[in-house]
Amino acid sequence: MALADTFKALSDPARREILELLKNGPLPAGEIARNFDMTQATVSYHLKILRKADLIREKRDRNFIFYELNMTIVEELMAWLSELKGGKSI
């Protein structure tokens, strides 16, 4: 896990909101974009940053791309933070 990419991705409120949306299950880009007052290009940029950090994955289904949380990275990040804290539960 590249922590610099992860923290860069998490530093933006819009990207954190995208992660919140995806915690309920996979969504297509258009559905994600409907939750924001920004252009589709800007949403795509945020999705690209989240993909680069490996926080989300994309799955193609015909003409649609669905985005979903990559829980493996989330769990690795939580384990690292727990170790940083001294092994105590978060």
N, CA and C atoms as a LAMMPS dump frame, in Angstrom:
ITEM: TIMESTEP
0
ITEM: NUMBER OF ATOMS
270
ITEM: BOX BOUNDS ff ff ff
-5.0000000000000000e+02 5.0000000000000000e+02
-5.0000000000000000e+02 5.0000000000000000e+02
-5.0000000000000000e+02 5.0000000000000000e+02
ITEM: ATOMS id mol type element x y z
1 1 1 N 0.852 -1.173 0
2 1 2 C 0 0 0
3 1 3 C 0.894 1.231 0
4 2 1 N 0.642 2.144 -0.905
5 2 2 C 1.378 3.411 -0.966
6 2 3 C 0.626 4.432 -0.117
7 3 1 N 1.131 4.658 1.078
8 3 2 C 0.425 5.538 2.011
9 3 3 C 0.29 6.955 1.494
10 4 1 N 1.272 7.438 0.738
11 4 2 C 1.179 8.807 0.21
12 4 3 C -0.037 8.941 -0.694
13 5 1 N -0.258 7.965 -1.58
14 5 2 C -1.43 7.992 -2.469
15 5 3 C -2.717 7.877 -1.67
16 6 1 N -2.705 7.032 -0.661
17 6 2 C -3.905 6.835 0.163
18 6 3 C -4.28 8.119 0.89
19 7 1 N -3.299 8.751 1.535
20 7 2 C -3.601 9.97 2.277
21 7 3 C -3.953 11.129 1.347
22 8 1 N -3.337 11.179 0.174
23 8 2 C -3.711 12.209 -0.803
24 8 3 C -5.173 12.022 -1.194
25 9 1 N -5.561 10.778 -1.446
26 9 2 C -6.942 10.501 -1.843
27 9 3 C -7.918 10.864 -0.728
28 10 1 N -7.548 10.558 0.497
29 10 2 C -8.437 10.811 1.628
30 10 3 C -8.46 12.276 2.056
31 11 1 N -7.532 13.076 1.557
32 11 2 C -7.451 14.47 1.989
33 11 3 C -8.564 15.352 1.435
34 12 1 N -9.239 14.9 0.401
35 12 2 C -10.271 15.72 -0.235
36 12 3 C -11.664 15.313 0.242
37 13 1 N -12.475 16.273 0.688
38 13 2 C -13.825 15.953 1.176
39 13 3 C -14.707 15.277 0.127
40 14 1 N -14.597 15.665 -1.132
41 14 2 C -15.42 15.043 -2.178
42 14 3 C -15.068 13.567 -2.333
43 15 1 N -13.781 13.242 -2.255
44 15 2 C -13.382 11.843 -2.38
45 15 3 C -13.837 11.035 -1.171
46 16 1 N -13.798 11.65 -0.002
47 16 2 C -14.309 10.944 1.177
48 16 3 C -15.814 10.707 1.047
49 17 1 N -16.515 11.661 0.458
50 17 2 C -17.956 11.489 0.247
51 17 3 C -18.236 10.389 -0.77
52 18 1 N -17.403 10.287 -1.795
53 18 2 C -17.547 9.196 -2.772
54 18 3 C -17.389 7.849 -2.063
55 19 1 N -16.4 7.749 -1.179
56 19 2 C -16.209 6.507 -0.427
57 19 3 C -17.433 6.202 0.427
58 20 1 N -18.008 7.236 1.035
59 20 2 C -19.232 7.047 1.831
60 20 3 C -20.367 6.484 0.964
61 21 1 N -20.503 7.021 -0.255
62 21 2 C -21.542 6.526 -1.165
63 21 3 C -21.324 5.066 -1.512
64 22 1 N -20.06 4.691 -1.705
65 22 2 C -19.743 3.335 -2.146
66 22 3 C -19.798 2.305 -1.022
67 23 1 N -19.868 2.755 0.215
68 23 2 C -19.936 1.779 1.31
69 23 3 C -21.251 0.992 1.267
70 24 1 N -22.244 1.52 0.562
71 24 2 C -23.524 0.822 0.437
72 24 3 C -23.576 -0.115 -0.768
73 25 1 N -22.486 -0.159 -1.537
74 25 2 C -22.429 -1.064 -2.683
75 25 3 C -21.959 -0.351 -3.937
76 26 1 N -21.688 -1.121 -4.98
77 26 2 C -21.168 -0.55 -6.231
78 26 3 C -22.145 0.428 -6.88
79 27 1 N -21.576 1.462 -7.515
80 27 2 C -22.372 2.462 -8.224
81 27 3 C -21.691 2.81 -9.539
82 28 1 N -22.491 3.122 -10.572
83 28 2 C -21.895 3.63 -11.812
84 28 3 C -21.484 5.094 -11.633
85 29 1 N -20.583 5.556 -12.476
86 29 2 C -20.062 6.924 -12.377
87 29 3 C -21.18 7.961 -12.43
88 30 1 N -22.152 7.751 -13.29
89 30 2 C -23.254 8.709 -13.412
90 30 3 C -24.038 8.861 -12.122
91 31 1 N -24.252 7.751 -11.445
92 31 2 C -24.974 7.79 -10.163
93 31 3 C -24.152 8.518 -9.106
94 32 1 N -22.855 8.299 -9.109
95 32 2 C -21.974 9.004 -8.176
96 32 3 C -22.023 10.504 -8.467
97 33 1 N -21.933 10.862 -9.739
98 33 2 C -21.904 12.274 -10.148
99 33 3 C -23.181 13.01 -9.753
100 34 1 N -24.323 12.323 -9.74
101 34 2 C -25.595 12.968 -9.39
102 34 3 C -25.616 13.483 -7.953
103 35 1 N -24.699 13 -7.14
104 35 2 C -24.643 13.422 -5.741
105 35 3 C -23.789 14.662 -5.508
106 36 1 N -23.239 15.22 -6.583
107 36 2 C -22.317 16.342 -6.456
108 36 3 C -22.695 17.467 -7.402
109 37 1 N -22.322 18.671 -7.016
110 37 2 C -22.5 19.832 -7.875
111 37 3 C -21.157 20.131 -8.544
112 38 1 N -20.749 19.203 -9.422
113 38 2 C -19.498 19.352 -10.163
114 38 3 C -19.646 18.645 -11.503
115 39 1 N -18.749 18.952 -12.411
116 39 2 C -18.836 18.35 -13.742
117 39 3 C -18.494 16.86 -13.682
118 40 1 N -18.919 16.141 -14.72
119 40 2 C -18.59 14.72 -14.83
120 40 3 C -17.072 14.54 -14.895
121 41 1 N -16.388 15.465 -15.563
122 41 2 C -14.927 15.389 -15.668
123 41 3 C -14.267 15.495 -14.286
124 42 1 N -14.804 16.342 -13.438
125 42 2 C -14.248 16.493 -12.091
126 42 3 C -14.486 15.238 -11.269
127 43 1 N -15.674 14.666 -11.39
128 43 2 C -15.958 13.404 -10.69
129 43 3 C -15.015 12.317 -11.193
130 44 1 N -14.804 12.263 -12.496
131 44 2 C -13.885 11.27 -13.071
132 44 3 C -12.473 11.448 -12.522
133 45 1 N -12.049 12.692 -12.354
134 45 2 C -10.736 12.972 -11.777
135 45 3 C -10.65 12.403 -10.362
136 46 1 N -11.68 12.643 -9.554
137 46 2 C -11.687 12.131 -8.185
138 46 3 C -11.674 10.604 -8.176
139 47 1 N -12.428 9.988 -9.073
140 47 2 C -12.429 8.53 -9.166
141 47 3 C -11.046 8.013 -9.556
142 48 1 N -10.371 8.725 -10.434
143 48 2 C -9.018 8.335 -10.85
144 48 3 C -8.058 8.355 -9.661
145 49 1 N -8.142 9.392 -8.837
146 49 2 C -7.28 9.496 -7.651
147 49 3 C -7.577 8.349 -6.682
148 50 1 N -8.852 8.041 -6.48
149 50 2 C -9.229 6.938 -5.591
150 50 3 C -8.763 5.594 -6.135
151 51 1 N -8.828 5.416 -7.461
152 51 2 C -8.334 4.173 -8.081
153 51 3 C -6.816 4.066 -7.928
154 52 1 N -6.113 5.173 -8.142
155 52 2 C -4.657 5.176 -8.015
156 52 3 C -4.235 4.775 -6.603
157 53 1 N -5.002 5.208 -5.622
158 53 2 C -4.732 4.852 -4.226
159 53 3 C -5.236 3.45 -3.904
160 54 1 N -5.873 2.815 -4.851
161 54 2 C -6.421 1.459 -4.712
162 54 3 C -7.535 1.387 -3.668
163 55 1 N -8.161 2.536 -3.385
164 55 2 C -9.28 2.551 -2.442
165 55 3 C -10.578 2.088 -3.087
166 56 1 N -10.656 2.198 -4.411
167 56 2 C -11.828 1.706 -5.133
168 56 3 C -11.361 0.86 -6.313
169 57 1 N -12.278 0.033 -6.782
170 57 2 C -12.042 -0.783 -7.978
171 57 3 C -13.163 -0.506 -8.957
172 58 1 N -12.88 -0.771 -10.211
173 58 2 C -13.934 -0.631 -11.215
174 58 3 C -14.189 -1.975 -11.868
175 59 1 N -15.466 -2.188 -12.167
176 59 2 C -15.89 -3.39 -12.877
177 59 3 C -16.754 -2.96 -14.045
178 60 1 N -16.459 -3.522 -15.192
179 60 2 C -17.212 -3.174 -16.394
180 60 3 C -18.338 -4.178 -16.613
181 61 1 N -19.491 -3.648 -16.959
182 61 2 C -20.647 -4.469 -17.311
183 61 3 C -21.278 -3.832 -18.54
184 62 1 N -20.991 -4.42 -19.681
185 62 2 C -21.403 -3.876 -20.98
186 62 3 C -20.904 -2.446 -21.135
187 63 1 N -21.811 -1.474 -21.208
188 63 2 C -21.432 -0.077 -21.425
189 63 3 C -21.254 0.71 -20.127
190 64 1 N -21.338 0.038 -19.01
191 64 2 C -21.267 0.728 -17.722
192 64 3 C -20.008 0.33 -16.958
193 65 1 N -19.503 1.28 -16.188
194 65 2 C -18.41 1.007 -15.26
195 65 3 C -18.956 1.235 -13.862
196 66 1 N -18.869 0.207 -13.052
197 66 2 C -19.311 0.294 -11.669
198 66 3 C -18.097 0.411 -10.77
199 67 1 N -18.208 1.265 -9.761
200 67 2 C -17.132 1.473 -8.809
201 67 3 C -17.532 0.89 -7.467
202 68 1 N -16.565 0.276 -6.796
203 68 2 C -16.825 -0.302 -5.48
204 68 3 C -15.618 -0.098 -4.58
205 69 1 N -15.864 -0.116 -3.277
206 69 2 C -14.778 0.016 -2.303
207 69 3 C -13.861 -1.19 -2.384
208 70 1 N -12.581 -0.949 -2.208
209 70 2 C -11.606 -2.03 -2.072
210 70 3 C -11.354 -2.178 -0.576
211 71 1 N -12.096 -3.068 0.035
212 71 2 C -12.025 -3.216 1.49
213 71 3 C -10.673 -3.717 1.962
214 72 1 N -9.918 -4.395 1.109
215 72 2 C -8.596 -4.865 1.493
216 72 3 C -7.707 -3.689 1.889
217 73 1 N -7.717 -2.638 1.087
218 73 2 C -6.9 -1.463 1.389
219 73 3 C -7.412 -0.764 2.637
220 74 1 N -8.716 -0.675 2.781
221 74 2 C -9.295 -0.043 3.97
222 74 3 C -8.863 -0.809 5.223
223 75 1 N -8.91 -2.127 5.159
224 75 2 C -8.507 -2.944 6.307
225 75 3 C -7.011 -2.803 6.592
226 76 1 N -6.174 -2.743 5.542
227 76 2 C -4.735 -2.553 5.734
228 76 3 C -4.454 -1.195 6.39
229 77 1 N -5.162 -0.172 5.938
230 77 2 C -4.984 1.156 6.51
231 77 3 C -5.384 1.174 7.978
232 78 1 N -6.499 0.526 8.299
233 78 2 C -6.952 0.488 9.693
234 78 3 C -5.967 -0.287 10.56
235 79 1 N -5.405 -1.371 10.039
236 79 2 C -4.422 -2.15 10.796
237 79 3 C -3.166 -1.313 11.043
238 80 1 N -2.726 -0.579 10.013
239 80 2 C -1.539 0.276 10.164
240 80 3 C -1.789 1.357 11.206
241 81 1 N -2.952 1.994 11.148
242 81 2 C -3.283 3.023 12.126
243 81 3 C -3.35 2.447 13.538
244 82 1 N -3.864 1.244 13.657
245 82 2 C -3.939 0.588 14.958
246 82 3 C -2.54 0.318 15.502
247 83 1 N -1.633 -0.147 14.629
248 83 2 C -0.244 -0.377 15.044
249 83 3 C 0.419 0.935 15.45
250 84 1 N 0.141 1.987 14.696
251 84 2 C 0.711 3.297 14.995
252 84 3 C 0.264 3.775 16.374
253 85 1 N -0.967 3.45 16.695
254 85 2 C -1.535 3.854 17.974
255 85 3 C -0.971 3.008 19.12
256 86 1 N -0.345 1.907 18.786
257 86 2 C 0.24 1.051 19.819
258 86 3 C -0.484 -0.265 19.966
259 87 1 N -1.169 -0.69 18.92
260 87 2 C -1.836 -1.981 18.946
261 87 3 C -3.177 -1.998 19.647
262 88 1 N -3.593 -0.86 20.159
263 88 2 C -4.904 -0.785 20.817
264 88 3 C -5.978 -0.689 19.748
265 89 1 N -7.152 -1.202 20.046
266 89 2 C -8.248 -1.135 19.073
267 89 3 C -8.664 0.311 18.854
268 90 1 N -9.095 0.584 17.64
269 90 2 C -9.461 1.95 17.272
270 90 3 C -10.862 2.27 17.729
